[in-house]
Amino acid sequence: MGPIPSVCLNMDWAFVNRSWEKWASNNTVGSSDGHPLKAALLINYDPTGPSRLLSTIAEEEGIEADPIEVSQFVNFVKRCNYQSESFFINSNQYIVTSIHESWFCGRCMDTSNPAGEGAIVFKTPSFLFVALYEGSIGAASRAMAAADRFAWQLERRNL
């Protein structure tokens, strides 16, 4: 077995877990009305690590992510072909609609929800953070605010 990636050595897992639990339970994630997000997923991610190191699902709320699908999603992020490829989360296909320095957004192409569904993906030094929401512009704004609160906690610790 090779050396442990430096990102794992410096990881404050207790902080990540506490932050996730507090954020997810604070009326942020849930399938009922009033929650800005329907699901969220935190993936351990080291873009500089060797490809043989598999990314793992660190936390999930409102979703049971398929590890194979997560691996394909991580490969999508590593390829960085956001404008020419789509990605899958929870068997739904998304097309990227907006790309920014440390995050991107996508809209679901195969939803049965008349208002639509979307995904916001934050890239931090150690994680990919996926926030899923239902709805259009207003819902996207609320989802972004909720997701940004958690991403900010990770980024301030350089995680």
FINUVEX-894413 format. One line per 8 residues: number of its first residue (from 0); their letters; for each residue x, y, z of N, C-alpha, C, O. Coordinates in nm, 2 decimals. Example, Ala and Ser with C-alpha at 12.3 -4.5 7.8 and 13.67 -1.06 7.14 Angstrom:
// residues 2
0	as	1.32 -0.57 0.78 1.23 -0.45 0.78 1.32 -0.33 0.78 1.42 -0.33 0.85; 1.28 -0.22 0.71 1.37 -0.11 0.71 1.29 0.00 0.79 1.34 0.11 0.80
This chain:
// residues 159
0	mgpipsvc	0.08 -0.12 0.00 0.00 0.00 0.00 0.09 0.12 0.00 0.19 0.13 0.07; 0.05 0.22 -0.08 0.13 0.34 -0.10 0.11 0.44 0.02 0.04 0.41 0.11; 0.18 0.55 0.01 0.17 0.65 0.12 0.03 0.71 0.12 -0.04 0.72 0.02; -0.01 0.76 0.24 -0.14 0.82 0.26 -0.13 0.96 0.20 -0.03 1.03 0.23; -0.23 1.00 0.12 -0.22 1.13 0.06 -0.22 1.24 0.17 -0.28 1.23 0.27; -0.15 1.35 0.14 -0.13 1.45 0.24 -0.26 1.51 0.28 -0.28 1.56 0.39; -0.36 1.51 0.19 -0.49 1.57 0.22 -0.56 1.49 0.33 -0.63 1.55 0.41; -0.53 1.36 0.34 -0.59 1.28 0.45 -0.52 1.30 0.58 -0.58 1.30 0.69
8	lnmdwafv	-0.39 1.33 0.58 -0.31 1.35 0.70 -0.36 1.48 0.77 -0.36 1.48 0.90; -0.39 1.58 0.70 -0.43 1.71 0.75 -0.58 1.72 0.78 -0.62 1.82 0.83; -0.65 1.62 0.75 -0.80 1.63 0.76 -0.84 1.63 0.90 -0.80 1.55 0.99; -0.93 1.72 0.93 -0.99 1.73 1.06 -1.13 1.67 1.05 -1.23 1.74 1.03; -1.14 1.53 1.05 -1.26 1.46 1.03 -1.37 1.50 1.13 -1.49 1.51 1.10; -1.33 1.52 1.26 -1.43 1.56 1.36 -1.49 1.69 1.33 -1.61 1.70 1.34; -1.41 1.79 1.28 -1.47 1.91 1.24 -1.57 1.90 1.12 -1.68 1.95 1.12; -1.53 1.82 1.02 -1.61 1.80 0.91 -1.74 1.74 0.95 -1.85 1.78 0.90
16	nrswekwa	-1.74 1.63 1.03 -1.86 1.56 1.07 -1.95 1.65 1.15 -2.07 1.65 1.13; -1.89 1.72 1.25 -1.97 1.81 1.33 -2.04 1.92 1.24 -2.16 1.95 1.26; -1.96 1.98 1.16 -2.01 2.08 1.07 -2.12 2.03 0.98 -2.23 2.10 0.96; -2.10 1.91 0.92 -2.20 1.85 0.84 -2.33 1.83 0.91 -2.44 1.87 0.87; -2.32 1.77 1.03 -2.44 1.73 1.11 -2.52 1.86 1.15 -2.64 1.86 1.14; -2.45 1.96 1.19 -2.51 2.09 1.23 -2.58 2.15 1.11 -2.69 2.20 1.12; -2.51 2.16 1.00 -2.56 2.22 0.88 -2.68 2.15 0.83 -2.78 2.21 0.80; -2.67 2.01 0.81 -2.77 1.93 0.75 -2.90 1.93 0.84 -3.01 1.92 0.78
24	snntvgss	-2.88 1.93 0.97 -3.00 1.92 1.05 -3.06 2.06 1.08 -3.17 2.06 1.14; -3.00 2.16 1.04 -3.05 2.30 1.07 -3.15 2.34 0.97 -3.14 2.45 0.91; -3.25 2.25 0.94 -3.36 2.28 0.84 -3.31 2.32 0.71 -3.37 2.40 0.63; -3.20 2.25 0.67 -3.14 2.28 0.54 -3.17 2.18 0.44 -3.20 2.21 0.32; -3.16 2.05 0.47 -3.18 1.94 0.38 -3.30 1.86 0.42 -3.32 1.82 0.54; -3.39 1.83 0.32 -3.51 1.75 0.35 -3.60 1.75 0.23 -3.60 1.84 0.15; -3.69 1.66 0.22 -3.78 1.65 0.11 -3.91 1.73 0.13 -3.99 1.74 0.04; -3.93 1.78 0.25 -4.05 1.85 0.27 -4.04 1.99 0.23 -3.93 2.05 0.22
32	dghplkaa	-4.15 2.06 0.22 -4.15 2.20 0.18 -4.08 2.29 0.28 -4.07 2.25 0.40; -4.02 2.39 0.24 -3.95 2.48 0.32 -3.80 2.46 0.33 -3.72 2.54 0.38; -3.75 2.34 0.29 -3.61 2.31 0.29 -3.55 2.36 0.16 -3.60 2.32 0.05; -3.44 2.43 0.16 -3.38 2.47 0.04 -3.32 2.36 -0.05 -3.31 2.38 -0.17; -3.28 2.25 0.02 -3.21 2.14 -0.06 -3.29 2.01 -0.04 -3.34 1.99 0.07; -3.30 1.93 -0.14 -3.37 1.80 -0.13 -3.26 1.70 -0.09 -3.30 1.60 -0.03; -3.14 1.72 -0.12 -3.03 1.62 -0.08 -2.89 1.69 -0.09 -2.88 1.80 -0.16; -2.80 1.63 -0.02 -2.66 1.68 -0.03 -2.56 1.56 -0.01 -2.59 1.46 0.05
40	llinydpt	-2.45 1.58 -0.08 -2.35 1.47 -0.08 -2.21 1.54 -0.07 -2.18 1.63 -0.13; -2.13 1.48 0.02 -1.99 1.53 0.04 -1.90 1.41 0.00 -1.90 1.30 0.06; -1.81 1.44 -0.09 -1.72 1.34 -0.15 -1.58 1.38 -0.12 -1.53 1.49 -0.15; -1.50 1.28 -0.06 -1.36 1.30 -0.03 -1.29 1.31 -0.17 -1.31 1.22 -0.25; -1.21 1.41 -0.19 -1.16 1.43 -0.33 -1.02 1.49 -0.32 -1.00 1.59 -0.25; -0.93 1.43 -0.39 -0.79 1.48 -0.40 -0.76 1.49 -0.55 -0.71 1.38 -0.61; -0.77 1.60 -0.61 -0.75 1.61 -0.76 -0.60 1.59 -0.80 -0.58 1.56 -0.91; -0.51 1.60 -0.70 -0.37 1.58 -0.74 -0.32 1.43 -0.70 -0.21 1.40 -0.74
48	gpsrllst	-0.41 1.36 -0.64 -0.37 1.22 -0.60 -0.38 1.13 -0.72 -0.44 1.15 -0.82; -0.31 1.01 -0.71 -0.31 0.91 -0.81 -0.45 0.86 -0.84 -0.53 0.85 -0.75; -0.47 0.82 -0.96 -0.61 0.77 -1.00 -0.64 0.64 -0.93 -0.76 0.61 -0.92; -0.55 0.57 -0.87 -0.58 0.44 -0.80 -0.65 0.47 -0.67 -0.71 0.38 -0.61; -0.64 0.59 -0.62 -0.70 0.63 -0.49 -0.85 0.67 -0.52 -0.87 0.77 -0.59; -0.94 0.59 -0.47 -1.08 0.61 -0.50 -1.13 0.72 -0.40 -1.10 0.72 -0.28; -1.21 0.81 -0.46 -1.28 0.90 -0.38 -1.39 0.83 -0.30 -1.45 0.73 -0.35; -1.42 0.87 -0.18 -1.52 0.81 -0.10 -1.63 0.90 -0.06 -1.61 1.03 -0.06
56	iaeeegie	-1.74 0.85 -0.03 -1.86 0.93 0.01 -1.83 0.96 0.16 -1.84 0.87 0.24; -1.81 1.08 0.19 -1.78 1.12 0.33 -1.91 1.14 0.41 -1.92 1.10 0.52; -2.01 1.20 0.35 -2.14 1.23 0.41 -2.24 1.23 0.30 -2.22 1.27 0.19; -2.37 1.20 0.34 -2.48 1.21 0.25 -2.61 1.24 0.33 -2.62 1.18 0.44; -2.69 1.31 0.28 -2.82 1.35 0.34 -2.93 1.36 0.24 -2.92 1.43 0.14; -3.04 1.28 0.25 -3.15 1.28 0.16 -3.12 1.21 0.03 -3.20 1.21 -0.07; -3.01 1.13 0.03 -2.97 1.06 -0.09 -2.89 0.93 -0.05 -2.82 0.94 0.05; -2.90 0.83 -0.12 -2.82 0.71 -0.11 -2.74 0.70 -0.23 -2.78 0.64 -0.33
64	adpievsq	-2.62 0.76 -0.23 -2.54 0.77 -0.35 -2.48 0.63 -0.39 -2.44 0.55 -0.30; -2.47 0.60 -0.52 -2.41 0.48 -0.57 -2.26 0.50 -0.58 -2.22 0.59 -0.66; -2.18 0.42 -0.52 -2.03 0.45 -0.53 -1.98 0.45 -0.67 -1.89 0.52 -0.70; -2.03 0.36 -0.75 -1.99 0.36 -0.89 -2.02 0.49 -0.96 -1.94 0.55 -1.04; -2.15 0.54 -0.94 -2.19 0.66 -1.00 -2.10 0.78 -0.95 -2.07 0.87 -1.02; -2.07 0.77 -0.82 -1.99 0.88 -0.76 -1.85 0.88 -0.82 -1.79 0.98 -0.85; -1.79 0.76 -0.85 -1.66 0.75 -0.91 -1.67 0.81 -1.05 -1.58 0.88 -1.09; -1.78 0.78 -1.12 -1.79 0.84 -1.26 -1.81 0.99 -1.25 -1.76 1.06 -1.34
72	fvnfvkrc	-1.88 1.04 -1.15 -1.89 1.19 -1.13 -1.76 1.25 -1.10 -1.72 1.36 -1.16; -1.68 1.19 -1.01 -1.54 1.24 -0.98 -1.46 1.24 -1.11 -1.38 1.34 -1.13; -1.47 1.14 -1.19 -1.39 1.14 -1.32 -1.44 1.26 -1.41 -1.36 1.32 -1.48; -1.57 1.28 -1.41 -1.62 1.40 -1.49 -1.56 1.53 -1.44 -1.52 1.61 -1.52; -1.55 1.55 -1.31 -1.49 1.67 -1.25 -1.35 1.68 -1.29 -1.30 1.78 -1.32; -1.27 1.57 -1.28 -1.13 1.57 -1.31 -1.11 1.60 -1.46 -1.01 1.67 -1.49; -1.19 1.55 -1.55 -1.18 1.58 -1.69 -1.20 1.73 -1.72 -1.14 1.78 -1.82; -1.29 1.79 -1.64 -1.31 1.93 -1.66 -1.37 1.97 -1.79 -1.35 2.08 -1.84
80	nyqsesff	-1.45 1.88 -1.85 -1.51 1.91 -1.98 -1.66 1.95 -1.96 -1.75 1.89 -2.01; -1.68 2.05 -1.87 -1.81 2.08 -1.83 -1.91 2.13 -1.94 -2.03 2.10 -1.93; -1.85 2.19 -2.04 -1.94 2.24 -2.15 -1.98 2.14 -2.25 -2.07 2.16 -2.33; -1.90 2.03 -2.25 -1.93 1.93 -2.36 -1.98 1.80 -2.31 -2.01 1.71 -2.39; -1.99 1.78 -2.18 -2.03 1.65 -2.12 -2.14 1.68 -2.02 -2.16 1.79 -1.97; -2.21 1.57 -1.98 -2.31 1.58 -1.87 -2.27 1.49 -1.76 -2.17 1.41 -1.78; -2.33 1.50 -1.65 -2.30 1.41 -1.54 -2.42 1.35 -1.47 -2.53 1.40 -1.50; -2.40 1.25 -1.40 -2.52 1.18 -1.33 -2.50 1.18 -1.18 -2.39 1.16 -1.13
88	insnqyiv	-2.61 1.21 -1.11 -2.62 1.20 -0.97 -2.75 1.13 -0.94 -2.86 1.18 -0.98; -2.75 1.03 -0.86 -2.87 0.96 -0.82 -2.95 0.92 -0.94 -3.08 0.93 -0.94; -2.89 0.87 -1.05 -2.95 0.82 -1.17 -3.01 0.93 -1.26 -3.08 0.91 -1.35; -2.99 1.06 -1.22 -3.05 1.17 -1.30 -2.93 1.24 -1.37 -2.82 1.25 -1.32; -2.96 1.27 -1.50 -2.86 1.33 -1.58 -2.87 1.48 -1.57 -2.98 1.54 -1.58; -2.75 1.55 -1.56 -2.74 1.70 -1.54 -2.66 1.75 -1.65 -2.56 1.69 -1.69; -2.69 1.87 -1.70 -2.61 1.94 -1.79 -2.56 2.07 -1.72 -2.64 2.14 -1.66; -2.44 2.10 -1.74 -2.38 2.22 -1.67 -2.43 2.35 -1.73 -2.43 2.36 -1.85
96	tsiheswf	-2.48 2.44 -1.65 -2.54 2.56 -1.70 -2.46 2.69 -1.66 -2.47 2.79 -1.72; -2.37 2.67 -1.56 -2.30 2.79 -1.51 -2.17 2.74 -1.45 -2.17 2.65 -1.37; -2.05 2.80 -1.49 -1.92 2.76 -1.44 -1.85 2.87 -1.37 -1.84 2.98 -1.43; -1.80 2.85 -1.25 -1.73 2.95 -1.18 -1.60 2.90 -1.13 -1.57 2.78 -1.15; -1.52 2.98 -1.06 -1.39 2.93 -1.02 -1.39 2.81 -0.93 -1.31 2.72 -0.96; -1.47 2.81 -0.83 -1.47 2.69 -0.74 -1.60 2.62 -0.73 -1.62 2.53 -0.64; -1.69 2.65 -0.82 -1.82 2.58 -0.82 -1.88 2.59 -0.96 -1.85 2.67 -1.04; -1.98 2.50 -0.98 -2.06 2.50 -1.11 -2.20 2.45 -1.08 -2.22 2.39 -0.97
104	cgrcmdts	-2.29 2.49 -1.16 -2.43 2.45 -1.15 -2.48 2.37 -1.27 -2.42 2.38 -1.38; -2.58 2.28 -1.24 -2.63 2.20 -1.35 -2.78 2.19 -1.33 -2.84 2.20 -1.22; -2.85 2.17 -1.45 -3.00 2.14 -1.44 -3.02 2.00 -1.49 -2.95 1.95 -1.58; -3.12 1.94 -1.42 -3.15 1.80 -1.45 -3.22 1.79 -1.58 -3.32 1.87 -1.61; -3.18 1.70 -1.67 -3.24 1.68 -1.80 -3.36 1.58 -1.80 -3.43 1.58 -1.90; -3.37 1.50 -1.70 -3.47 1.40 -1.71 -3.56 1.39 -1.58 -3.59 1.29 -1.53; -3.60 1.51 -1.54 -3.68 1.52 -1.42 -3.83 1.51 -1.45 -3.87 1.55 -1.56; -3.91 1.46 -1.36 -4.05 1.46 -1.38 -4.12 1.58 -1.31 -4.24 1.61 -1.32
112	npagegai	-4.03 1.66 -1.23 -4.08 1.77 -1.16 -4.10 1.89 -1.26 -4.01 1.93 -1.33; -4.22 1.94 -1.27 -4.25 2.05 -1.37 -4.17 2.17 -1.35 -4.14 2.25 -1.44; -4.13 2.20 -1.22 -4.05 2.32 -1.19 -3.90 2.29 -1.22 -3.82 2.39 -1.22; -3.86 2.17 -1.24 -3.72 2.13 -1.27 -3.65 2.10 -1.14 -3.70 2.11 -1.03; -3.52 2.05 -1.16 -3.43 2.02 -1.05 -3.29 2.07 -1.09 -3.26 2.08 -1.21; -3.21 2.10 -0.99 -3.08 2.15 -1.02 -2.98 2.09 -0.92 -3.01 2.03 -0.82; -2.85 2.11 -0.96 -2.74 2.07 -0.87 -2.64 2.19 -0.87 -2.61 2.25 -0.96; -2.58 2.20 -0.75 -2.47 2.30 -0.73 -2.36 2.22 -0.68 -2.37 2.14 -0.58
120	vfktpsfl	-2.24 2.23 -0.74 -2.12 2.15 -0.70 -2.01 2.25 -0.66 -1.96 2.32 -0.75; -1.97 2.24 -0.54 -1.85 2.31 -0.49 -1.73 2.22 -0.49 -1.74 2.11 -0.45; -1.62 2.28 -0.53 -1.49 2.21 -0.53 -1.40 2.28 -0.42 -1.37 2.40 -0.44; -1.37 2.21 -0.31 -1.28 2.26 -0.21 -1.15 2.18 -0.22 -1.14 2.09 -0.30; -1.04 2.22 -0.15 -0.92 2.15 -0.16 -0.93 2.00 -0.13 -0.85 1.92 -0.18; -1.03 1.96 -0.05 -1.04 1.82 -0.01 -1.17 1.75 -0.04 -1.18 1.63 -0.03; -1.26 1.82 -0.09 -1.40 1.77 -0.11 -1.46 1.82 -0.24 -1.43 1.93 -0.29; -1.56 1.74 -0.29 -1.66 1.78 -0.38 -1.79 1.78 -0.30 -1.82 1.68 -0.23
128	fvalyegs	-1.86 1.89 -0.30 -1.98 1.91 -0.22 -2.09 1.93 -0.32 -2.09 2.03 -0.39; -2.19 1.84 -0.32 -2.30 1.84 -0.42 -2.43 1.87 -0.34 -2.47 1.80 -0.25; -2.50 1.98 -0.39 -2.63 2.02 -0.33 -2.73 2.01 -0.43 -2.72 2.07 -0.54; -2.84 1.93 -0.41 -2.95 1.91 -0.50 -3.07 1.98 -0.46 -3.10 1.98 -0.34; -3.14 2.04 -0.55 -3.26 2.12 -0.52 -3.37 2.10 -0.62 -3.34 2.05 -0.73; -3.49 2.13 -0.59 -3.61 2.12 -0.68 -3.66 2.26 -0.70 -3.67 2.34 -0.61; -3.69 2.30 -0.83 -3.74 2.43 -0.86 -3.66 2.50 -0.96 -3.57 2.45 -1.02; -3.69 2.63 -0.97 -3.63 2.72 -1.07 -3.54 2.83 -1.00 -3.47 2.80 -0.91
136	igaasram	-3.56 2.95 -1.04 -3.47 3.06 -1.00 -3.47 3.09 -0.85 -3.37 3.09 -0.79; -3.59 3.10 -0.80 -3.60 3.13 -0.65 -3.54 3.01 -0.57 -3.47 3.04 -0.47; -3.58 2.89 -0.61 -3.53 2.77 -0.54 -3.37 2.76 -0.55 -3.30 2.72 -0.46; -3.32 2.80 -0.67 -3.18 2.79 -0.69 -3.11 2.89 -0.60 -3.00 2.86 -0.55; -3.16 3.01 -0.59 -3.10 3.11 -0.50 -3.10 3.06 -0.35 -3.00 3.08 -0.29; -3.21 3.01 -0.31 -3.21 2.96 -0.17 -3.11 2.84 -0.15 -3.05 2.83 -0.05; -3.11 2.75 -0.25 -3.02 2.64 -0.25 -2.87 2.69 -0.25 -2.79 2.63 -0.17; -2.84 2.79 -0.33 -2.70 2.84 -0.33 -2.67 2.90 -0.19 -2.55 2.88 -0.15
144	aaadrfaw	-2.76 2.97 -0.13 -2.73 3.03 0.00 -2.70 2.92 0.10 -2.61 2.93 0.18; -2.78 2.82 0.10 -2.77 2.71 0.20 -2.64 2.63 0.17 -2.57 2.60 0.27; -2.61 2.60 0.05 -2.49 2.53 0.01 -2.36 2.61 0.04 -2.26 2.56 0.09; -2.37 2.74 0.02 -2.25 2.82 0.04 -2.22 2.83 0.19 -2.10 2.84 0.22; -2.31 2.82 0.28 -2.28 2.83 0.42 -2.19 2.71 0.46 -2.10 2.72 0.54; -2.22 2.59 0.40 -2.14 2.47 0.44 -2.01 2.48 0.37 -1.90 2.46 0.43; -2.00 2.52 0.24 -1.88 2.52 0.16 -1.78 2.62 0.23 -1.66 2.60 0.23; -1.84 2.73 0.28 -1.76 2.84 0.34 -1.69 2.78 0.47 -1.57 2.81 0.49
152	qlerrnl	-1.76 2.70 0.54 -1.70 2.63 0.66 -1.58 2.55 0.62 -1.47 2.55 0.69; -1.59 2.47 0.51 -1.48 2.39 0.47 -1.36 2.47 0.42 -1.25 2.45 0.45; -1.40 2.57 0.34 -1.29 2.66 0.28 -1.21 2.74 0.38 -1.09 2.76 0.37; -1.28 2.78 0.49 -1.21 2.86 0.59 -1.11 2.78 0.66 -1.01 2.83 0.72; -1.12 2.65 0.66 -1.03 2.55 0.72 -0.94 2.49 0.62 -0.86 2.40 0.65; -0.95 2.54 0.50 -0.87 2.49 0.38 -0.89 2.34 0.36 -0.80 2.27 0.33; -1.02 2.29 0.38 -1.05 2.15 0.36 -1.12 2.13 0.23 -1.16 2.02 0.20
